[in-house]
Amino acid sequence: MERRDWSIKALEELIYIDSLDDEQRAAGLERWVGKYLDDSEITDFDLPTDKLLQLEELFYKNINFLKAHREEKRLELIKINDLKKFLDH
């Protein structure tokens, strides 16, 4: 039962994190992964099938979000560096 409670709490937190704006969502996902996946694996979740499918969907949706978020930040950094170069000259 303890593992089931842990799994339900993890899913509820992921649902909440998914509703946040981009910056908070990225930070929340980082904390979520540290809390639920650093010492465990995705196969450790004990959920009914429908909840497991919901977790899977959110998990992969947020992986794609983080990839896009990282790319946005990379492009912002390039723009900032270009601006710094322009202002230095």
QUIFENCOR-V632832 format. One record per backbone hydrogen bond with DSSP energy under -1.0 kcal/mol. NH is the residue of the N-H (numbers start at 0). CO is the residue of the C=O. If there is no record, write none. Layout:
# QUIFENCOR-V632832
nh=NH co=CO
nh=NH co=CO
This chain:
# QUIFENCOR-V632832
nh=4 co=0
nh=5 co=1
nh=6 co=2
nh=7 co=3
nh=8 co=4
nh=9 co=5
nh=10 co=6
nh=11 co=7
nh=12 co=8
nh=13 co=9
nh=14 co=10
nh=15 co=11
nh=16 co=12
nh=17 co=13
nh=18 co=15
nh=19 co=16
nh=24 co=20
nh=25 co=21
nh=26 co=22
nh=27 co=23
nh=28 co=24
nh=29 co=25
nh=30 co=26
nh=31 co=27
nh=32 co=28
nh=33 co=29
nh=34 co=30
nh=35 co=31
nh=36 co=32
nh=37 co=32
nh=43 co=40
nh=44 co=41
nh=51 co=47
nh=52 co=48
nh=53 co=49
nh=54 co=50
nh=55 co=51
nh=56 co=52
nh=57 co=53
nh=58 co=54
nh=59 co=55
nh=60 co=56
nh=61 co=57
nh=62 co=58
nh=63 co=59
nh=64 co=60
nh=65 co=61
nh=66 co=62
nh=67 co=63
nh=68 co=64
nh=69 co=65
nh=70 co=66
nh=71 co=67
nh=72 co=68
nh=73 co=69
nh=74 co=70
nh=75 co=71
nh=76 co=72
nh=77 co=73
nh=78 co=74
nh=79 co=75
nh=80 co=76
nh=81 co=77
nh=82 co=78
nh=83 co=79
nh=84 co=80
nh=85 co=81
nh=86 co=82
nh=87 co=83
